[in-house]
Amino acid sequence: MNDIKLRLGIAGLGKAFSLMIPTFANHPLLAIVAGADPRPEARDRFAQDFAAKAYATVEELCEDPSLTAVYIATPHQFHVAHVCAAAARGLHILVEKPMALSVADCQKMIKATRSAGVHLMVGHSHSFDGPIQRAREIIDGGTVGNVRMMTAVNFTDFLYRPRRPEELLTDVGGGVLFNQAPHHIDVVRFLGGGRVRSVRAAVGAWDAKRPTEGSYSALLTFEDGAVAAVTYSGYAHFDSDEFCGWIAESGLPKGPTHYGATRRILAQAASGEAELQLKRAQNYGGVDYVGPTVSGDGAGRYHQHFGLLIVSCERADLRPLPQGVMIYDDASARLDALPAPIAPRQAVVAEFYDAAVHNRPPVHSGEWGLATMEVCLAMLRSAREHREIALEHQIGLPSKD
């Protein structure tokens, strides 16, 4: 049974897919057999790169009888329809974050996959990162005591990367609350046990030319009394990779000379249409597309991260880093080092493979994704209503028994 290959279809050949290519390409028990995208240049590149079939629509892809699973990385507003289409064909599903744009849509996706008897998993998020997984193991080991407080801070250039028009509209999933907060919330829920009781948040939308939320600050209170303070800015000024030794979120080194590059590139686009063309040129299949390395040797690579994170436990503070986990206890500060990953995001495929092939319920299930999105949506609501929001759909981590 260990040699069963997962025959995967790719729904959406955009940025999310391009970031997963090294993981998919280096997994010996996964085969990419088909893909779908409305852009002909993406389909042509995909057919060439993977010697696989390429369809214009996700619905056509899901009809392909050779598939056993599908990775859905289409624009956020289409996730619910595409998950339901895949479930109807009996396919196991890995859907990119954000799971969906409402609690009701998340529930619809869960119901569709349950009815079809297939697994639904939500990822990638940075809770899959090796140092985050190791921090969870340290907490489970009991030597540092219970988690009492988490501090998570990330400053990036997110809002000034080339965007489609809808990526700057909150109502259709634009902005940092839908695109970046799921990372932060998944990480602190994973380390804090999962069950958030309430949220109080403020958000920022400071640039009329980018009319969506570019920042947030939130305080999450967990059912056991632990708290998490999460802050994010995508306004392309301070870069919190400085806190991580100039290792980028991707796990690859970058230099401080990169400062301002995103804004300079965007300044070349004099209109919304020009920005769209710039994005298309940089995207998978575009004339300026630069693909990730897929060598699988791990050379020059560190673990991915999502900015500064300090987990304060009763007997120590933990700080996940691109190289491992720093442990600050009563007597010493030391690095629990991790070997460099051969390819990024390996844990995503491992968890999905175990679900689809071995019927092991994933940690990052539909129910887990719903709980994360409930927090993100509550952050937006809290900011708009200027009050604390109580949560109703939280779940804890699965038992290890």
C-alpha positions as CSV (number, residue, x, y, z in Angstrom):
1,M,0.0,0.0,0.0
2,N,3.0,2.3,0.5
3,D,3.6,2.6,-3.2
4,I,0.2,3.9,-4.2
5,K,0.5,7.1,-6.2
6,L,-1.8,10.0,-5.6
7,R,-2.9,11.2,-9.1
8,L,-3.4,14.9,-8.7
9,G,-5.2,17.5,-10.8
10,I,-4.3,21.2,-10.4
11,A,-7.2,23.6,-10.4
12,G,-5.7,27.1,-11.0
13,L,-2.2,27.5,-12.4
14,G,-1.3,30.7,-10.6
15,K,1.1,31.9,-7.9
16,A,-0.1,29.4,-5.2
17,F,0.5,26.5,-7.6
18,S,4.0,27.8,-8.6
19,L,5.0,27.9,-5.0
20,M,3.9,24.3,-4.6
21,I,5.8,23.0,-7.7
22,P,9.0,22.0,-5.8
23,T,6.9,20.0,-3.3
24,F,4.9,18.3,-5.9
25,A,7.9,17.6,-8.1
26,N,9.9,16.0,-5.3
27,H,7.3,13.7,-3.9
28,P,7.8,10.2,-5.1
29,L,4.3,9.1,-4.5
30,L,2.5,12.0,-6.2
31,A,1.9,12.4,-10.0
32,I,0.6,15.6,-11.6
33,V,-1.7,14.3,-14.4
34,A,-3.8,17.2,-15.3
35,G,-4.4,20.9,-14.7
36,A,-6.9,23.7,-15.4
37,D,-6.7,27.4,-16.0
38,P,-8.5,29.9,-18.2
39,R,-5.2,31.4,-19.5
40,P,-3.9,29.6,-22.6
41,E,-0.3,30.6,-21.8
42,A,-0.5,28.8,-18.5
43,R,-2.0,25.7,-20.0
44,D,0.7,25.6,-22.6
45,R,3.4,25.9,-20.0
46,F,1.8,23.3,-17.8
47,A,1.5,20.7,-20.6
48,Q,5.1,21.3,-21.5
49,D,6.4,21.1,-17.9
50,F,4.5,18.1,-16.8
51,A,3.5,16.2,-20.0
52,A,0.0,16.4,-18.6
53,K,-3.4,17.3,-19.9
54,A,-4.6,20.9,-19.5
55,Y,-8.2,22.0,-19.4
56,A,-9.8,25.5,-19.7
57,T,-12.2,24.9,-16.8
58,V,-12.1,23.3,-13.4
59,E,-15.4,21.4,-14.2
60,E,-13.6,19.8,-17.2
61,L,-10.7,18.9,-15.0
62,C,-12.9,17.2,-12.4
63,E,-14.4,15.0,-15.1
64,D,-11.0,13.5,-15.9
65,P,-11.3,9.8,-14.8
66,S,-7.6,9.5,-14.2
67,L,-7.6,11.7,-11.1
68,T,-7.9,10.6,-7.5
69,A,-7.4,14.1,-5.9
70,V,-7.4,17.7,-6.8
71,Y,-5.5,20.8,-5.5
72,I,-7.7,23.8,-5.7
73,A,-5.8,27.1,-6.1
74,T,-8.3,29.2,-8.0
75,P,-9.3,32.7,-6.9
76,H,-10.8,32.7,-3.4
77,Q,-14.4,33.5,-4.5
78,F,-14.5,30.3,-6.6
79,H,-13.3,27.8,-3.8
80,V,-16.8,26.8,-2.7
81,A,-18.0,26.0,-6.2
82,H,-14.9,24.2,-7.2
83,V,-14.7,22.1,-4.0
84,C,-18.3,21.0,-4.5
85,A,-17.6,20.1,-8.1
86,A,-14.6,18.0,-7.1
87,A,-16.5,16.3,-4.3
88,A,-19.3,15.4,-6.7
89,R,-16.7,13.4,-8.7
90,G,-15.4,11.6,-5.6
91,L,-12.0,13.4,-5.5
92,H,-10.1,14.1,-2.4
93,I,-9.4,17.8,-2.1
94,L,-6.6,20.1,-0.9
95,V,-7.9,23.7,-1.1
96,E,-5.7,26.7,-0.7
97,K,-6.3,29.2,2.0
98,P,-8.5,31.1,2.6
99,M,-10.9,28.2,2.7
100,A,-13.8,30.4,1.7
101,L,-15.2,33.9,2.2
102,S,-17.9,33.1,4.7
103,V,-18.7,30.6,7.4
104,A,-21.7,29.5,5.4
105,D,-19.5,28.6,2.4
106,C,-17.1,26.8,4.6
107,Q,-19.9,24.7,6.0
108,K,-21.2,24.0,2.5
109,M,-17.8,22.7,1.5
110,I,-17.6,20.4,4.6
111,K,-21.1,19.1,3.9
112,A,-20.3,18.4,0.2
113,T,-17.2,16.4,1.0
114,R,-18.7,14.5,3.9
115,S,-21.6,13.5,1.7
116,A,-19.2,12.3,-1.0
117,G,-17.0,10.4,1.5
118,V,-13.9,12.3,0.5
119,H,-11.3,14.1,2.6
120,L,-11.1,17.9,2.5
121,M,-7.9,19.6,3.7
122,V,-7.0,23.3,3.8
123,G,-3.4,24.4,3.0
124,H,-0.8,25.7,2.6
125,S,-0.5,27.7,5.8
126,H,2.6,28.4,7.8
127,S,1.4,26.1,10.6
128,F,3.0,23.4,8.4
129,D,6.5,25.0,8.7
130,G,9.1,22.7,10.3
131,P,9.9,25.0,13.2
132,I,6.2,25.5,14.0
133,Q,5.7,21.7,14.0
134,R,8.8,21.3,16.2
135,A,7.5,24.0,18.7
136,R,4.2,22.1,18.9
137,E,6.2,18.9,19.7
138,I,8.2,20.7,22.5
139,I,4.9,22.0,24.0
140,D,3.4,18.5,23.8
141,G,6.5,17.1,25.6
142,G,5.5,19.0,28.7
143,T,8.9,20.4,29.7
144,V,8.0,24.0,29.0
145,G,4.6,24.0,30.6
146,N,1.4,25.3,29.0
147,V,1.2,28.1,26.5
148,R,0.2,31.4,28.1
149,M,0.9,34.1,25.6
150,M,1.9,34.4,21.9
151,T,3.3,37.4,20.1
152,A,3.3,37.3,16.3
153,V,4.5,40.2,14.1
154,N,5.0,40.3,10.3
155,F,5.8,43.4,8.1
156,T,5.9,42.7,4.3
157,D,5.3,44.3,0.9
158,F,2.1,42.2,0.3
159,L,-0.2,45.1,-0.8
160,Y,2.2,46.4,-3.5
161,R,2.7,43.2,-5.4
162,P,0.9,43.3,-8.8
163,R,-2.8,42.4,-8.3
164,R,-5.9,41.6,-10.2
165,P,-8.6,44.2,-9.5
166,E,-10.6,41.9,-7.3
167,E,-7.5,41.3,-5.1
168,L,-8.0,44.9,-3.9
169,L,-11.7,44.4,-3.0
170,T,-12.4,43.0,0.4
171,D,-15.9,41.7,-0.5
172,V,-14.4,39.2,-3.0
173,G,-11.5,38.1,-0.8
174,G,-9.0,40.9,-1.3
175,G,-6.7,42.4,1.3
176,V,-4.7,41.0,4.2
177,L,-7.6,39.7,6.3
178,F,-8.3,36.9,3.7
179,N,-4.8,36.4,2.3
180,Q,-2.4,36.8,5.2
181,A,-4.4,36.5,8.4
182,P,-5.1,32.8,7.8
183,H,-1.4,32.1,8.1
184,H,-1.1,34.0,11.4
185,I,-4.3,32.5,12.8
186,D,-3.5,28.9,11.8
187,V,-0.1,29.2,13.5
188,V,-1.3,30.6,16.8
189,R,-4.3,28.2,16.9
190,F,-2.0,25.3,16.2
191,L,0.4,26.3,19.0
192,G,-2.4,27.4,21.3
193,G,-4.5,24.2,21.0
194,G,-7.1,25.5,18.5
195,R,-10.0,26.8,20.6
196,V,-10.2,30.6,20.4
197,R,-12.9,32.1,22.6
198,S,-13.1,35.7,21.4
199,V,-11.4,38.3,19.2
200,R,-10.9,42.0,19.4
201,A,-9.2,43.6,16.4
202,A,-8.4,46.8,14.5
203,V,-7.6,47.0,10.8
204,G,-6.0,49.6,8.5
205,A,-6.7,50.7,5.0
206,W,-4.3,53.6,4.5
207,D,-3.8,53.9,0.7
208,A,-6.7,55.0,-1.4
209,K,-5.0,53.5,-4.5
210,R,-5.0,50.1,-2.8
211,P,-8.6,50.2,-1.4
212,T,-8.6,47.2,0.9
213,E,-7.2,46.3,4.3
214,G,-3.4,46.4,4.4
215,S,-2.9,45.8,8.1
216,Y,-4.4,44.3,11.2
217,S,-3.8,44.0,14.9
218,A,-5.8,41.5,16.9
219,L,-5.9,40.1,20.4
220,L,-7.2,36.5,20.5
221,T,-8.3,34.9,23.8
222,F,-8.3,31.1,24.0
223,E,-10.7,29.0,26.0
224,D,-7.9,28.1,28.5
225,G,-7.0,31.7,29.1
226,A,-4.0,31.9,26.8
227,V,-3.8,35.0,24.6
228,A,-2.2,35.8,21.2
229,A,-1.4,39.2,19.9
230,V,-1.0,39.2,16.1
231,T,0.1,42.2,14.0
232,Y,0.6,42.4,10.3
233,S,1.4,45.2,7.8
234,G,1.7,44.8,4.1
235,Y,2.5,48.4,3.3
236,A,6.1,47.7,2.1
237,H,8.0,49.8,4.6
238,F,9.7,48.0,7.5
239,D,10.5,44.4,6.5
240,S,10.4,41.9,9.4
241,D,12.7,39.5,7.6
242,E,15.3,41.6,9.3
243,F,14.3,39.8,12.5
244,C,15.0,36.4,10.8
245,G,18.5,37.1,9.5
246,W,17.3,38.2,6.1
247,I,15.8,34.8,5.4
248,A,12.7,35.4,3.3
249,E,9.3,33.9,4.0
250,S,10.1,31.4,1.3
251,G,13.1,30.1,3.3
252,L,15.6,31.5,0.8
253,P,18.2,34.2,1.7
254,K,17.6,37.8,0.5
255,G,19.5,41.0,1.1
256,P,18.4,44.3,2.6
257,T,19.2,45.8,-0.8
258,H,15.8,44.4,-1.9
259,Y,14.2,47.3,0.0
260,G,11.7,49.2,-2.1
261,A,11.8,46.8,-5.1
262,T,8.1,45.9,-5.0
263,R,7.0,49.6,-5.0
264,R,9.5,50.4,-7.8
265,I,8.2,47.5,-10.0
266,L,4.6,48.5,-9.4
267,A,5.3,52.1,-10.3
268,Q,5.9,50.9,-13.8
269,A,2.1,50.2,-14.1
270,A,0.4,53.5,-15.0
271,S,-3.1,52.0,-14.8
272,G,-5.1,49.0,-13.4
273,E,-4.9,47.3,-16.8
274,A,-1.1,47.8,-16.9
275,E,-0.9,46.3,-13.4
276,L,-3.0,43.3,-14.5
277,Q,-0.6,42.8,-17.5
278,L,2.4,43.0,-15.2
279,K,0.9,40.3,-13.0
280,R,0.1,38.1,-15.9
281,A,3.6,38.5,-17.2
282,Q,5.1,37.4,-13.9
283,N,2.6,34.6,-13.3
284,Y,3.0,30.9,-14.3
285,G,3.2,30.8,-18.1
286,G,3.9,34.5,-18.5
287,V,6.8,36.0,-20.4
288,D,8.6,37.1,-17.2
289,Y,7.8,34.0,-15.1
290,V,10.7,32.7,-13.0
291,G,9.9,29.3,-11.6
292,P,11.2,28.0,-8.2
293,T,14.0,25.6,-8.0
294,V,12.9,22.0,-8.1
295,S,16.3,20.3,-7.7
296,G,15.4,18.7,-4.3
297,D,18.8,19.0,-2.8
298,G,17.9,21.7,-0.3
299,A,21.0,23.8,-1.1
300,G,20.8,27.3,0.3
301,R,17.3,26.7,1.7
302,Y,16.0,27.3,5.2
303,H,12.6,26.6,6.7
304,Q,9.8,28.9,5.7
305,H,8.4,31.4,8.3
306,F,5.8,34.1,8.8
307,G,7.8,36.8,10.6
308,L,8.6,37.1,14.3
309,L,6.9,34.7,16.7
310,I,7.5,34.3,20.4
311,V,5.5,31.6,22.3
312,S,5.6,32.3,26.0
313,C,5.0,29.1,28.1
314,E,5.0,28.7,31.8
315,R,8.7,27.6,32.0
316,A,10.2,28.9,28.8
317,D,9.8,31.1,25.7
318,L,10.0,29.5,22.3
319,R,11.0,31.3,19.1
320,P,10.6,29.4,15.8
321,L,13.3,30.5,13.4
322,P,14.2,29.5,9.8
323,Q,17.0,27.2,11.3
324,G,15.0,25.6,14.1
325,V,13.5,26.7,17.5
326,M,15.2,28.9,20.1
327,I,14.4,27.8,23.6
328,Y,14.8,30.4,26.4
329,D,14.3,28.6,29.7
330,D,15.4,29.4,33.3
331,A,19.0,28.4,32.7
332,S,19.9,28.9,29.1
333,A,19.1,30.1,25.6
334,R,19.7,27.4,23.0
335,L,18.8,26.5,19.4
336,D,17.0,23.2,18.8
337,A,18.3,23.0,15.2
338,L,16.4,21.4,12.4
339,P,18.0,20.0,9.2
340,A,17.3,22.1,6.1
341,P,14.2,21.0,4.2
342,I,14.9,19.1,0.9
343,A,11.9,21.0,-0.6
344,P,9.5,23.5,0.9
345,R,6.0,22.6,2.2
346,Q,6.6,18.8,2.4
347,A,4.4,18.5,5.4
348,V,1.4,19.7,3.3
349,V,1.7,16.8,0.8
350,A,2.5,14.3,3.6
351,E,-0.7,15.1,5.5
352,F,-2.8,15.2,2.4
353,Y,-1.3,11.9,1.1
354,D,-2.1,10.2,4.4
355,A,-5.7,11.4,4.3
356,A,-6.3,10.5,0.6
357,V,-4.4,7.2,0.5
358,H,-4.5,5.9,4.1
359,N,-7.8,7.5,5.3
360,R,-6.1,9.3,8.2
361,P,-8.1,12.4,9.1
362,P,-5.9,15.5,8.5
363,V,-5.2,18.1,11.2
364,H,-5.9,20.8,8.7
365,S,-9.4,19.5,7.9
366,G,-12.4,21.4,6.6
367,E,-13.5,21.9,10.2
368,W,-10.1,23.3,11.1
369,G,-10.2,25.6,8.1
370,L,-13.7,26.8,9.1
371,A,-12.4,27.6,12.6
372,T,-9.5,29.6,11.2
373,M,-11.8,31.5,8.8
374,E,-14.2,32.2,11.6
375,V,-11.4,34.0,13.5
376,C,-10.4,36.0,10.4
377,L,-13.9,37.1,9.7
378,A,-14.4,38.0,13.3
379,M,-11.3,40.2,13.1
380,L,-12.9,42.1,10.2
381,R,-16.3,42.3,12.0
382,S,-14.6,43.4,15.3
383,A,-12.9,46.3,13.6
384,R,-16.0,47.4,11.9
385,E,-18.2,47.2,15.0
386,H,-15.6,48.3,17.5
387,R,-16.2,45.4,19.9
388,E,-15.1,42.0,21.0
389,I,-16.5,39.1,19.0
390,A,-17.3,35.7,20.6
391,L,-16.7,32.6,18.5
392,E,-18.9,29.5,17.9
393,H,-17.2,27.1,15.6
394,Q,-13.7,26.4,17.1
395,I,-12.2,23.0,17.4
396,G,-9.1,21.7,19.2
397,L,-6.2,19.7,17.9
398,P,-6.9,16.0,17.3
399,S,-6.0,13.6,20.1
400,K,-2.8,11.7,19.6
401,D,-4.2,8.6,21.2
